[in-house]
Every structure is written in C-alpha cells, then in structure tokens.
C-alpha cells in the first residue's frame, strides 16, 4: 500500500513492527491476553495478528476519537443511518426478544416484529404437527423450497445447512436462487409437488430471478392439481413488502409475511426471511438463534473497545486493509456444516463496504472492502494453501473451528482441529532457511541449499482463530452477529454507508434492456448497445439457428 494512503498516525507502528517477526510477538504473554477474548460460546484469538500492544492502543485511541458509541447507539435506537435511502437500520430489533438490555428501538417496530414472530411460531408448530390448513398450507408437507436471491437466500441457506443436526424430522429444505434452470429442473424430478411448500422471498415481488423460479415451481405444482388455483395456492407462502403483487401472483394476503424497509436483505435472516430456517429447526431453536445474536448485541452495546469483540475484529481488519495494504482475506471454516459461510460473508461485507465515496458523496481517503474468499478446511489446504504459505502475497486468514462436533467420530474431529491449529501456527511461525537446511541430509552442499530454499517458509503471516464450543443455534447466531457489527464498525471507520447497495442496480437495469434483444427475433433491437454487447447478441442468435 502506498504510504500516501496509509493512516499517518500509525506509521511509526508499521515501521517498528516491520522488523519484528510474529515468532517474537507470540512470546509476549501480556499481549496474548489482550488479544484473546471469550463471549459466551465464542472464543476470539487475535494473537497471531501483526500487532503489538502499542499499535493496538493506537488503534483504540483512533476508534475512541471517532465517537463510535454514539454511532452505534444511533443504529440501535432507529435513527436513519442509511442516509442515501433515509431509512433506519433495525436488524438488531429483530432479535431484541432475546436481549437482557432493553431495546431502544421504536415501539411500533418492536410491536410489528413481535407480531410477526408470533405468526411464525404458530405456523411452524402447525407444520410440525402435519396440518397447517388453518394457515392456508396443504397437509403432509415434507419438503420446503426457499426461492430468493442475495439476502433472501444466503442467510437462510447458511443457517439451514449449518444447523442440520437440529432439523425437524420429516422435513427437508431446499434453495432455489440462480436464474439458471438446472436446479429447478433437478428439484422437480426429486420432489412430490403435493408435499412441497414453496416460500417466495422478494421485498418488491418483482425480482427477475425469484419470479422466474417461482413461475416454474407454480406451473409444476399446478400440473399436479390439473390447474386448480385454490389447491396450488396452498403450496405457497411469500415474504414480501408488496402484498398486492404477491396476491396478484397467486398467494393470498394471509400467507404473506412482512419485509420492512428498516432491515436490509443481507441483515434479514432474523426476520420472516428466515422462515425456511424456522420451519427447518423448529420454533424453540429459532429463538435460540435469535438469542445468540442478542448476546452479541448486548455485548456490543456495553463492552469497552478493548474487550469488545466486534470492535476488535474491525480494528484488525482496518489494520490489515488500510495500514498493511492487504487486498483480500481468506475465511476458512474447519466444519463442513459451515460450507456456505464464505458466500454469506462475501455479500455481508463486500456489498456493505464495497464503496468508493463517503456518506457525503466525497471520495474515500483509504481502501475499503477487501475481497473475501475461501472454502472449508482441510480441503482448502490441498488447494491454495501453498500460495498462502510461500507465495509472494500475504493474505490474512480467519480460521473457524468447532470444539465439540455434532457427531461421535472422535478421531476425525481431533485430526480436523489439529490441522486448523497447525495451519495457524505454520503461517505465523514459518520455517527458517537454517531449519530447512538442517533437514536436508543428503546431496552436495549446493543441492542441499537449493532444496532448503524451496522448503523455507517465511511465516509472519497473520491469522485470526475463532472457536465455537459447538455449532448450535445460539453460537451460530452469535457468530453471524459478530460479523454484522464488524461491518457496522468498518462502515463507521471508513465513513461509508454500509446499508445501501447501489452497485448492484446498474447491471440489473442493463439486463432488463438486453432481455428483449435475446428473445426470438429480437436481434434487431441490439443496435442501441455498445459494440461488444451487440456482437455477442448476434453471435448468440447465429448459434441458436445454426444447423
């Protein structure tokens, strides 16, 4: 990172630490204690970050000077901190029922949320008992299909998969998101339409991908009932702010659950957007999920910066991104049940923080969102860890592990955890040339030195370790809330609005313009596009008609 864009107040710490290897920093017990914290079922270990206590305190002094507590309190109380859309940001109010601290959110919003939670609870219990006819749902449901995209898919998808051990017996969950019809085609060949409940999740009920998939599923179920619209409607629920459009599509108003402007899609898994999750794990466990998030909310509202896990996570990201110039971060959960975590975080962080202007419309003064990527360990070790250990770029990592698994295969789990701990240690400590040379026992001196150079690991590569006691509804809720509040803090530090997403709109608008040109006989409509787009449209039409 160019020194011109590096925060000047941290320059002395960067220069001092440049000559200090993580091997040395890890010997400081007091430092380790300051960088290791527990919150309920979550242990956060930041001791392998390239920070000493002086640098940490400088970061703390910086965040304190930004009046982050006032900004935090404004969010919790419902001020319109989403300034570009003049909206409050109240995803924390969705789980306020699990908090020990009284919520400062507006009473009207809390009442609406409580009413919706009550509706979800009664529906979930009825489906579990096998007869939700009083709620307009067909009897004997065995499969739930959630149709949504972005925040209407990623949060529920992550949580449903992660909490597989808590699933209600006899109910299976599926997700349709991409406009590519392959997944819908496969589902229709696997499921019984008379036993399938489809949840269409779209705030506006105009989302192209969602409605295309919804239409496919509606036609499939309709064929099973010979076009009986009343029967078909009993296989659909909607989560939307546009009740009229959902009714027009064929879902009765009584089967529509609300979405609110005060909750962004990527922060909405705690709401009716999480209906597929609530149905999958049952009402009790859904409330445990909310309670885990509320635990973090209370902590975020009450702990000083030096012990506040979301604040510390944000300061480490600020240090790596803006001070050290790291352009990406790898998230590696050592748990197959967290397969979807990285995809979820890509939207949560990159859609929230991928901004180049401040709330005031001025260019930002520093880099914002890093690229988030990764996959599950130990698979990841045999894919790209070679580059992470010995490549020319330093990529900070986040390792996420589970202490007590949901299975009894003890040897497997101990091997999994040993790999997590070993990778974090190896990245930090490395292996010196002299150590590698001592291991090279045979061959000439020159050959031994050549081999040793290739077997040297620079180390000094930062990582964070998060350990969950077990992967439960409570701990998953806490983990997601930690990341949500980290995003809020980074938005505050960078001065950007973390709660809008104008960057996704332009491509969608152009797609709507292109679609007619791709339809049968539509190539004549391509002349208004740029030359490259015109050429590709023409090529598509040519190949469609080619013999």
C-alpha positions, 0 to 999 in steps of 0.5 A, spaced: 500 500 500 502 506 498 504 510 504 500 516 501 494 512 503 496 509 509 493 512 516 499 517 518 498 516 525 500 509 525 506 509 521 511 509 526 507 502 528 508 499 521 515 501 521 517 498 528 513 492 527 516 491 520 522 488 523 519 484 528 517 477 526 510 474 529 515 468 532 517 474 537 510 477 538 507 470 540 512 470 546 509 476 549 504 473 554 501 480 556 499 481 549 496 474 548 491 476 553 489 482 550 488 479 544 484 473 546 477 474 548 471 469 550 463 471 549 459 466 551 460 460 546 465 464 542 472 464 543 476 470 539 484 469 538 487 475 535 494 473 537 497 471 531 495 478 528 501 483 526 500 487 532 503 489 538 500 492 544 502 499 542 499 499 535 493 496 538 492 502 543 493 506 537 488 503 534 483 504 540 485 511 541 483 512 533 476 508 534 475 512 541 476 519 537 471 517 532 465 517 537 463 510 535 458 509 541 454 514 539 454 511 532 452 505 534 447 507 539 444 511 533 443 504 529 440 501 535 435 506 537 432 507 529 435 513 527 436 513 519 443 511 518 442 509 511 442 516 509 442 515 501 435 511 502 433 515 509 431 509 512 433 506 519 437 500 520 433 495 525 436 488 524 438 488 531 430 489 533 429 483 530 432 479 535 431 484 541 426 478 544 432 475 546 436 481 549 437 482 557 438 490 555 432 493 553 431 495 546 431 502 544 428 501 538 421 504 536 415 501 539 411 500 533 417 496 530 418 492 536 410 491 536 410 489 528 416 484 529 413 481 535 407 480 531 410 477 526 414 472 530 408 470 533 405 468 526 411 464 525 411 460 531 404 458 530 405 456 523 411 452 524 408 448 530 402 447 525 407 444 520 410 440 525 404 437 527 402 435 519 396 440 518 397 447 517 390 448 513 388 453 518 394 457 515 392 456 508 398 450 507 396 443 504 397 437 509 403 432 509 408 437 507 415 434 507 419 438 503 420 446 503 423 450 497 426 457 499 426 461 492 430 468 493 436 471 491 442 475 495 439 476 502 433 472 501 437 466 500 444 466 503 442 467 510 437 462 510 441 457 506 447 458 511 443 457 517 439 451 514 445 447 512 449 449 518 444 447 523 442 440 520 443 436 526 437 440 529 432 439 523 425 437 524 424 430 522 420 429 516 422 435 513 427 437 508 429 444 505 431 446 499 434 453 495 432 455 489 436 462 487 440 462 480 436 464 474 439 458 471 434 452 470 438 446 472 436 446 479 429 447 478 429 442 473 433 437 478 428 439 484 422 437 480 424 430 478 426 429 486 420 432 489 412 430 490 409 437 488 403 435 493 408 435 499 412 441 497 411 448 500 414 453 496 416 460 500 417 466 495 422 471 498 422 478 494 421 485 498 418 488 491 415 481 488 418 483 482 425 480 482 427 477 475 430 471 478 425 469 484 419 470 479 422 466 474 423 460 479 417 461 482 413 461 475 416 454 474 415 451 481 407 454 480 406 451 473 409 444 476 405 444 482 399 446 478 400 440 473 399 436 479 392 439 481 390 439 473 390 447 474 386 448 480 388 455 483 385 454 490 389 447 491 396 450 488 395 456 492 396 452 498 403 450 496 405 457 497 407 462 502 411 469 500 415 474 504 414 480 501 413 488 502 408 488 496 402 484 498 398 486 492 403 483 487 404 477 491 396 476 491 396 478 484 401 472 483 397 467 486 398 467 494 393 470 498 394 476 503 394 471 509 400 467 507 404 473 506 409 475 511 412 482 512 419 485 509 420 492 512 424 497 509 428 498 516 432 491 515 436 490 509 436 483 505 443 481 507 441 483 515 434 479 514 435 472 516 432 474 523 426 476 520 420 472 516 426 471 511 428 466 515 422 462 515 425 456 511 430 456 517 424 456 522 420 451 519 427 447 518 429 447 526 423 448 529 420 454 533 424 453 540 431 453 536 429 459 532 429 463 538 435 460 540 438 463 534 435 469 535 438 469 542 445 468 540 445 474 536 442 478 542 448 476 546 452 479 541 448 485 541 448 486 548 455 485 548 456 490 543 452 495 546 456 495 553 463 492 552 469 497 552 473 497 545 478 493 548 474 487 550 469 488 545 469 483 540 466 486 534 470 492 535 476 488 535 475 484 529 474 491 525 480 494 528 484 488 525 481 488 519 482 496 518 489 494 520 490 489 515 486 493 509 488 500 510 495 500 514 498 493 511 495 494 504 492 487 504 487 486 498 483 480 500 482 475 506 481 468 506 475 465 511 476 458 512 471 454 516 474 447 519 466 444 519 463 442 513 456 444 516 459 451 515 460 450 507 456 456 505 459 461 510 464 464 505 458 466 500 454 469 506 460 473 508 462 475 501 455 479 500 455 481 508 461 485 507 463 486 500 456 489 498 456 493 505 463 496 504 464 495 497 464 503 496 468 508 493 465 515 496 463 517 503 456 518 506 457 525 503 458 523 496 466 525 497 471 520 495 474 515 500 481 517 503 483 509 504 481 502 501 475 499 503 472 492 502 477 487 501 475 481 497 473 475 501 474 468 499 475 461 501 472 454 502 472 449 508 478 446 511 482 441 510 480 441 503 482 448 502 489 446 504 490 441 498 488 447 494 491 454 495 494 453 501 501 453 498 500 460 495 498 462 502 504 459 505 510 461 500 507 465 495 509 472 494 502 475 497 500 475 504 493 474 505 490 474 512 486 468 514 480 467 519 480 460 521 473 457 524 473 451 528 468 447 532 470 444 539 465 439 540 462 436 533 455 434 532 457 427 531 461 421 535 467 420 530 472 422 535 478 421 531 476 425 525 474 431 529 481 431 533 485 430 526 480 436 523 482 441 529 489 439 529 490 441 522 486 448 523 491 449 529 497 447 525 495 451 519 495 457 524 501 456 527 505 454 520 503 461 517 505 465 523 511 461 525 514 459 518 520 455 517 527 458 517 532 457 511 537 454 517 531 449 519 530 447 512 537 446 511 538 442 517 533 437 514 536 436 508 541 430 509 543 428 503 546 431 496 552 436 495 552 442 499 549 446 493 543 441 492 542 441 499 541 449 499 537 449 493 532 444 496 532 448 503 530 454 499 524 451 496 522 448 503 523 455 507 517 458 509 517 465 511 511 465 516 509 472 519 503 471 516 497 473 520 491 469 522 485 470 526 482 463 530 475 463 532 472 457 536 465 455 537 464 450 543 459 447 538 455 449 532 448 450 535 443 455 534 445 460 539 453 460 537 451 460 530 447 466 531 452 469 535 457 468 530 453 471 524 452 477 529 459 478 530 460 479 523 454 484 522 457 489 527 464 488 524 461 491 518 457 496 522 464 498 525 468 498 518 462 502 515 463 507 521 471 507 520 471 508 513 465 513 513 461 509 508 454 507 508 454 500 509 446 499 508 445 501 501 447 497 495 447 501 489 452 497 485 448 492 484 442 496 480 446 498 474 447 491 471 440 489 473 437 495 469 442 493 463 439 486 463 432 488 463 434 492 456 438 486 453 432 481 455 428 483 449 434 483 444 435 475 446 428 473 445 426 470 438 427 475 433 429 480 437 436 481 434 434 487 431 433 491 437 441 490 439 443 496 435 442 501 441 448 497 445 455 498 445 459 494 440 461 488 444 454 487 447 451 487 440 456 482 437 455 477 442 447 478 441 448 476 434 453 471 435 448 468 440 442 468 435 447 465 429 448 459 434 441 458 436 439 457 428 445 454 426 444 447 423 
